[in-house]
Amino acid sequence: MVISQSIRTALIGAGPRGTSVLERLLANWSAARPAGARLHIDVIDPFPAGPGHVWQPGQSRLYLMNTQSFYPTLVPEDTGLAAPLAGTTFDRWRTVQQRSLLPELTNDERAELAVLGSGDFPSRAIYGRYLRSTVEELLAALPDGVTIEMHQATATAARRQPDGRFEVELDRGGLDGGEPDGDEPGGGEPDGGGILTVDSVVLALGHLASRLSPEQRELQAAAAQFGLRYLPPAVPADVDWSVIPAQEPVLVRGMGLNFFDVMGQLTEGRGGKFVEAGDALEYLPSGQEPIIFAASRRGTPYRSKATLAGYYPASVTLRYFTGKALQRFAAAGIVPAFDHDLWPLLHRDALWAYYTTLVRAQPDAVPDHAAFLKELDEALHPHAHSTGRWETDFNAVVGRHVHPASRLDLRGLAAPLSGRSFASRAELDAAVVEYLDDDARRSALGEDDPVKMAIGALHHGRAVLKSVVADGGITDESWVAGLRGWFESLVEGLASGPPALRAEQLAALARAGIVSFVGPDPKFGVARGKRAFTAASPWVRGGAAEAHTLVEALAPANRVALNESPLLEQLLADGLVRPRTMMTVEGTPVQSSGLDVQPHPYRPVAANGEVTDRMYVLGLQLSATQWGTAIAAEAAQRAGPVYPSGQRTLRDADEIARAILGLPPNASSAPVA
């Protein structure tokens, strides 16, 4: 193919994914060296390019990333792709700054970088500075023929024109992206308004505001009626935490990753301090903290990450959920089902990782190591595609060799309070603190803890699974009922947790009386006579927790049909895009969370079933085609396996860039199972 003499494209969304498309456009343009051709790129986002909304450099440094410094990258390291013109991985950028700091770095950024190690968890703010720095490097290395215009504005519509191009409507809308337009690299326009006519559009929209659920709307209405405070799901950095009074109770719903952001702002963010006290942390209050009542369906937070040298445990290697085993399905013409075909293989790997670690790290738990491992290997050996009676055989082997207290209950790991009831909240609090202390202890053991290595096998398997299930790789029925129905919740609660420090801090706050817990399966409501929110667990006696403030420590729902984006609402109304519909095992159609798209590259399917050409989708709105879209691109690790899913987003960006430029697909960008 020959690059057109004049190309104009709009990147809507300038966070990491939009910036990845920008980087790939420049790299592929430079590699093609089209003589005399022109490429103009309009970058549209109310927030500065690079960090976008979530990774703003000015946010609190108490907000940590959920991955260590060695993990993320904005720039691909695939030698089969066009070479980057600028930029590097976050970890390399970090080490460069430690040798020669950028002059524009703030004192806080300099202080963090001075002590930040490869295995540490960076603040989101410093990652945002890396993203911004990468954009600046790209703009300084523009190849001939390329111009870029930054529009610090909101795209409110993208309307298809008779000639196939798009008119993109921009609106400033009173939004403050954090910096004046004049500071935006590459220049900006004063009013951020107007209409752009472009040849193609990239939807890299990232996290979007979402309509509240019926229950949330009722709670919000009650807050307005009774003078209460209701803080709906939001990006934590957007919330004014100062509105929550000191010394008063506050209900916090959700104990996932956003919970720890709330916890940090209401404790350390108000002057409290954590100090070492023997083998545990102690919290010294400032007196400005509220009393936090924490609630979630499990009743406990996510399990914390193990202390490892790399992203995946080196002592765990997948034996059953392997490429060779998965290729058998394709060879047999089978579209695998998650529960029947995939989970039994991954389940075996988790069990093998647990029991082999148990034998190695706790040899007294199994009297006859050799006999046990031989019988275990035979019991777990997959026979063709059938689940057969392997679980029965496995349980018999474990029953003969392993003491009941040392056996693994994998599902139970994610619900440690399941089957228990509590006579008081104090009894519940003690149980949760015991769980947190135990989990932090296991994290510190790292590769020597059997539980963390079982979770490590799931972590390995999740990376493989992302490639297997993408683009219709499993049946719709098992996507709805298995993958998203139960497994996603299980693996997130086990393998997507915070740094172990957070578990230690939460235990310290509970011991200090700053945090108390509501219990599993909480029900929220309003005590109208008391003009207060309430939360109570059916498994905890002693009455409901009450507060005048309720915080939803949840991210806005990632569902395109529930979004509050004017652009997506317009595209849905005009029929240029549609949500993907899947069929349950009963034959009932279910509207999924993401857009219906046609690969590759990903283009939205219109309401009439036709593909909307020259419009491309990247990131979170692919959640009905790809699984795990919220996780950043993975830098190449020094050791251990390299999973294709690690840089899938960057290959998707490369595919989009080459399609915009009229270049043939790159073989290295092809999806890998």
N, C-alpha and C positions, 0 to 999 in steps of 0.2 A: 504494500500500500504506500501511497504518497501522502504526506501531510498536506492538508489544505493550506492555501496561502494566508488565510486569516481565520483564526479560531478565537471565539470568546466563550468562556465558561464561567458559571457561578458556583462557588462552593458555599453552601448554606450551612453554617456551623463551622466555627474556627477553633474548636477544642482539639484534642489529640487526633481524632479520626479525620477531621477536615484538614488538619495540618499534614497528616500523612499523605493525603491525596495531593496537596500542594507540593510536598517534597517529591512525590513520585512523578508529578507532571514535569517538574524542573529536571529531574534526573533523566527521564525518558526523552524529553525534548533535547537536552544536551547530547545524549547518546545518538539521537537520530540526525542531528545537525542539519535541519531543513534550511537550505539556502533561501534567503529572501522572505521566508514565511514569518507570520506574526502570531503570537499567542498572548491574549489578554485574559487575566484571571481576576474576577471579582470575588473577594472574600467577605462574607456577610455574617456578622455576629454582633449582638449588642455588647459583648465582652471582648477584651483584647485577644488578638490571635495568638494561638499557642495554648495558654492556660484555659481559654474559654471560661465557662461558668464555674466549673467545679474546682479548678486548680489555681484559683487566683493567688498570686504571690503575697498579697497583703493580708490574707486570712490568719487566724490564730495558729501559732506553731504547736498548739496542743492537738490539733487535728493531724493524726498520723496516717501515712499510707498503710495499706494492709499487706504490702510486700516489701522485701528488703531492698537495699540499694542495688544489689547485683541483678535484680530481676527486670525492671522495665526498660523499654526503649521506644523511641519514636521513629528510629531510622533502621531500615532492614539490614541484615547482615548476610543475606542470601547472595552468593556470588553469581547465581543465575539471573539476577535482576540487574537493571541498569545501576551503575555505581552512584551512590549519593554524591551530591555536589558539596554538601556541608552537613554538619551534625554528627552525633555519635550516640552511644548508649548513655543512660543516666549515670552509670557507675564510672565510665571513662570521663564524662563531663565533671563529675564530682572530684576525681583525682586531679584533673587539670586545674580546677579551681583551687585546690589545696596547694598547688605549686605556684599558680599565678592568678590571683583573684581578678575577676572583672571589676573595673573601677566603679561601675554603677551599682554593685551589690550593696545592700543595706548592712548596717552593723549586725542586725539579727541574723541575716543570711550568712555573713562572714563567720559569726560565732557558731552557727549550726554546722556549717561546712568544715570548720576547723576540727571538730571532734566526730564527724559522721563517718562511720566505717562501712565497708562493703556489706557486712552482715547486719547492720542496724536498719531500723525502720525510719525512713525520712519523714519529715512533715510534708503535708500536701503543698504547703506554701513553697518549700524549696524545690519540689518537683515542678510546680508551676513556673518557678524561675528558670529551670532547665528548659521547659517547653518554650518559654518566651525567648530565651537565649538562642534556641535552635531556629526559631522563626527569623530572628535577627541575622543569624549566620546565613540562612537561605536567601534572605533579601539582599545580603551583601554579595552573594555569589550568583546573581541572576545571569543566565546565559543570554546571548544576543537574541533579539527578537521577542523577548518576553517582558511584559509589563504587568504589574499587579496593583490593584486598587483595593484598599481596605475600607469597608463600609461598616462603621460602628452603629449598626441599626438592626432592626428585626425584619426579616422577610415575612410578609403577611400573605403573599400569594405568588404562585408560579403558574401562569395561564398559557396554555398551548396556543400558538398562533397558526393560521392556515399554512404558512410556509414551513411548519415543523419546529420553529424556534420557540423560545419562551420569553414572556414578559414577566419579570420578577418585580413585585411591588415591595418597596422598602418603607418602613415607618420607624421614626425615632421613638415615638410613644412614651416619652418621658423616662425611658430606661437609662439607668446609670451603669455603664459597663466597668466602672472602677477607675477609669483614667480619661482625661479629656482627649478628644479626637486628635488633637495636634500631636499627642505623644504616641499615637499608634504608628508602628513601623510601616513604612511604605506610604504614609500619608493617609488622610481620611477626608471625608466631606463634612462641612460644618453642620448641616441639618440632618444628614443620614436619611433623607427621604428621596422620593422620586421613583422612577421606573427604569429598570435595566432590561435591554433586549440582548439575549444570549443564545448561543447555539445549543448549550447543554446545561444541565443542572445536576449537582450532587447534593443529595440529602444526607448530611452528616450531623443530625440534629441532637444527638446525645440525650441527656436527661431532660425530660419535659415535665412541666407542671401537669397535674392530672386532676380530674374531677373527683370529689370525695365520694365515698361509698354512702349508701343510705344511712347507716349507723353513724358515720362520721358527720354527716349533715345534721342529724338529730342532736348530736353532742354540741356541734357548733351553734345550732339554734338555741339550745339550752343555755349556753354560755352567754349569748346575747340577751336572753330573757332574764337571767338571774345575776348578771354582773360577774360572771366567771371568766377565766382565761382558758382559751382553747387554742393550742398551737398545732396546726395541721401538719401532715408530712411535708418535709422541705429539705433542701440542701442545708446541712447544719450551719455553714458559714453565712447563710442568708438570714439566720434567726437572731433577733435581739434578745439575748439571754438575760439581760438586765431587768426585764419586766417581771421575772420570777422573784418574789420576795424572799429575803433571808428568813431563816428560822421557821418558815411555814412549810407544811407538807405539799408535795407535788407528785402527781401520778405520772409515771412514764411508761407508755405502752411500747413494747418491743425491746428485746435484749440482744439484737444483732449488732452489726458494726456501728450503726448510728447511735445506739445506746451509749457506747463508750465516748462518743463525741459529746453527747449531752452531759454525761458524768464528768468529763474533764472540765467543761465550761462552768459547771455549777460547784466545783470543788477547787482544783488547782487554779482554775480561771478566776476564782474569788479570793485567792491569797492563801489557801490551805497548802500544806506541804506533806509529802511522803518522806519518811526517814527510815533507815535501816534499824530494826529492833531484833537482834539475834537472827533467826532463820526466816523471819517474816518482815513485812513492812508495817509501819505504824503511821496513822494519819493524824496530823496536828491541825485541827480546824482553825479557821480564821474567825469564825463566828458569823460569817456572811453566807454560809451555805443554807439551802433549804433542806428539809427532810425528804429524801427521795424514796418513793414507793415504786419499786421496779416490777413490771409484770410482763409476762409473755406466755405463749401457749405451752412451752416446755416448763416454764417456771425457772429456768436457768439460762445463762448466756451461752453463746457458742463456745465450744472447746477451743482453747488457745493453741497456737502453733507450737510445734516441737522446735527445740533448739537444734538446728542442723547447719552443716557447712554449706549446703546448697539448697535449691528450691525443693528438690525431691530427696528423700532419704537414700543414701548410697547403698545401704544394706538390703534394700528391697528391689527385686527385679520381678517383673510380671512373668509368670510361667504359663498362665492359662488364657488370659485376656490379651493375646498376642496378635500381631499382624497375620501370621500364618493361620491361626485358628479362625480369624475373622474372614480370611480369604475363602475359606471353605463354604461359607454361606453364598458368596457370589458364584463360586464354581458350581454349586448345586442349584443356582437360580432362585435362591431364597432371599426375600427381604426380611431380615431378622426382626423378631419382636423383642422388646427390652426384657420383660419379665421372664420369658421362656428361653431366650437364646443368649442374651448378653449378660444379664445380671448373674446367672449361675457361674459364668466364667470369672467375672470380676469378684464375686463373693468368694470363690475358691482362693483367689490371690490374697484377699484380705485375711482369710483364715490361715493360709500358709505363712504369711508374713507374721501374724500374731504368734503362732505356735513355734515357729523356728526361732523367733526372738525370745520367746519364753524359755526354750531349752538352752539358748546361749546365755541369756542374762540372768535367769533364775533357775539354775540347773536342779535345785532341790524340788522344784514343782513337778518334775517328771522323773520317776525312778529309773526307767529303762529308756534312755534317749534313742539308741539305735533302733530298737524294736518299734518305738512310737513313731519315729520319722518314716520308717519303712512302711508301716501300716497306714500312716497318714497320707503318704504319697500315693499309695494304691487307692485309698478311698476317694481322694480328690481327683484322680485321673479322669478326664472327660472321655466318655464313650460316644463317639459320633456326635450328633446334635441333641441327643436325648438327655433330659435332666435325670431320667431314670430314678434309681433309689440311692443316689450318692449321698444325700443328706442323712439318710438313715444309717448307711455304712459309716459315714464320718462321725455321727454322734456316738455310734457304738465304739469306735476307736478311741475317741476322747474320753468316753465313759470308763474305758478300761485303764487308761493311762494317766489322766489328769485329774487332780483334786478338784471338786466342784468350785471352790473359791477362786481357782485359777483359770476357769473356762471363760471363753469369750461370748458375750451377748452383744452382737454387733448393733442390732436395732436399739437395744437398751442403752448403748453409749450416748445416743442422741437424746434420750429422755430419762435422765438419771433419777427423777422423782416419780417415775411411772409406778403405779401400784401402791404408793404410799399415801397415808393421810397424816395430818398433824394436828395436835391438840391446841396449838397456839401459834401465833406468828413468830414468837421467840424460838419455838422448836423448829419451825421452818427455816428461820434465818440461820440457826446453827447448822442445819443440814446443808444449806447452800454454801455456807462458808467452808464446811468440810469438803464439799465437792470442788470448790474453787482451789483450796489448798492442795488437794490431791491432784487436780488437773495441772496446776503450776509445777508441782513436784515431777509429774510425768513429763511435762515439757522440758524441764531441766535435764532429765535423763536422756532425752533425744533418741538416738538410735538404740539405746539399751532399754527402752520401754516398749513392751509388747503392744499395749493399746495404741500408742502413737505410731507404731509401725504398721498396724492394721489400717489405721487412718492414712498412713503414708501410701499404702497400696491403693486405697481409694483415690488418693491424690494423683498417683501415676495413672490409674485407670481413667480418671476424669479427662486427662489430657488426650488419651487415646479415643475416648468416647466422643469427644467433640468432633473429631474427624469422621467417625463411624456414622453418627446420626445426622450429619449435615446433608442438606439437599435431598431429603427423602430417603435417607439411609436406613431408617426403620419405619415400621408401619405407623400410620396416623394414630391408630388405636393405642399402641404402646407409648407413643409420644405423649398422648393426653393422660392415660391412666398410669403409666409406669414412670417414664423419665420425668415428666413434670408433675405427675400425680403424687408420687411419694419419694422417689430417689433424690430429686433435686433438694428437697427439704432435708433429707438425711445427710447428704454429702456436704451441703452448705453448713449445717450445724456442727459437723465433725471436722471438715477440712478447710473451711473458709473463715476461721476464727481470727481473733486479734492476736497481737504479740502476747506472750505469757505475762509480761509486765502488767497488762490490763487486768488479768485474773487476780494477780497479787494485790493490785490497787483496790479492786472491788471488794476483796475479802477484808482489806484494811478498813475501808469505809464502812462495811457492815459491822466490824468489830467496834468501830468508833461511834456507832449509832447514827451515822449520816445516811446510810442506805438500809432499807428493809425490803422484804420481798413479799409479793402478793400470793404466789403459788401457781400451780399449773391450771390451764383452762380458765383463765379469769373472765368474769363477766363485768362489763362496764355499764354504768348507768348514772342517773342523776337523782339524788335525794332532794326532792323539790322543797320539802319542809325545811331542810337544813341549808338549802341553796349551796349544794356541794356535789362534785363528781364523786362517784364511788367505784371501787373495784374489789371484787371478792372471788376467791377460788372455792369450788365445792369441796376441796380436799383439805381446807384449812379452817379450823374453828376459831372463833374469837371476833367475828364481825368483819365488816368491810373496811378497807382503807378509804379515807375521805380526804378530799383536797379541793381547794378553789381553783387549782390549775391542773390541766391535763396536757401533757406533751405526747404527741405521736412521734416516737423515735423510729420512724419508718421512712424509707425512701418513697417518693411519689410512685404510684403504680405505673409500670412500664407496659402500658396497653394502648395501642394506637387509637382504638375506638373510644377511649376515655380521656384522651389528652386534651389540654387546653391551648394547644398551639394553633394560632390563626392560620398558619400555612397548611398544616396537616388537615385542619377542618375544611379549608378551601379545596385541597386536593381530593379529599373524600367526597365532598359535595359535588365537585365537578366530574367525579368518576375517573380521575386519572390514576388513583390508587384505590386499593381495597384491603381490608384485613384478610388474612388467610383463614379459611374455614377448614376444619378437620372433622373426620367422622369418628365417633366413638364405636366401641365394639357392638353396641346395640343399634348402630346405624343412625345415631342422632348427630346432626351437624352442630359443631361447637366452634364459636369464633375464637381464634387464638389471639395471642398478645401482639404479634408482629404483622408486618405487611406481607401480602402475597407477592412474591417476586419470582422472576425468571433468571436463573444463572446461565452463564457467567459472562460478563460481570452482572451483578444483581441489578435488575431493572424492575420497577413495579408493574404488576399486572393491573390493568384497568378494570372498572366495574363490568365492562362488556367482555372481559376475558382476553382482550388484546394486550400486548406488551406496550407500555409507554416508552417509546424509544427515546434515546438521548437524555433520559432521566435515570440517575443511579442512586442506589441506597447503600449506606455503610453504617455499621454499628448497631446500636440498641434496637432499632426498628427491624432488624433481621432476626428477632428472637423467635420467630416461628419457623425459621429455616436453619439457623445456627443455634447451638446451645452454648451458654456461657459467654454471651456477647459483652458482658460488663467488664470482663477481665482484660487488662492491658496486654500489649504485645510483649513477648518474652525475649530478652536478650539471650544470645548463645551462651550457655553455661560452660564453665571451665571443665567440668567433668559430668558424667552421667548421660542419660539418654536425651536426645534432641527430638521433641515431638513436633510434627508439622503444624499442629494446632497452635503452637506457641507464637508463630508469626503469621497466622492466618489473616488477621486484620490488615497487615501490611501487604500481603499478597493480593487481598481484595482491593486495596487502594491502588496497587500497581495495575491490576486488570482494568479498573475504572480509568486511570490515567491514560493507558494505552488505547482504550476505546475512544476517549475524548479526542486523542491526537490522531485517530485513524490508523493506529499501528496494529499489527497482528498480535494475538495473545502470546504472552511469553510462556514457554514450556514450564519454567520454574514456578509460574503462578497457578498452574493447574491444581485443582483440589487433590489432596492426597488422603487416601483412606488409611 
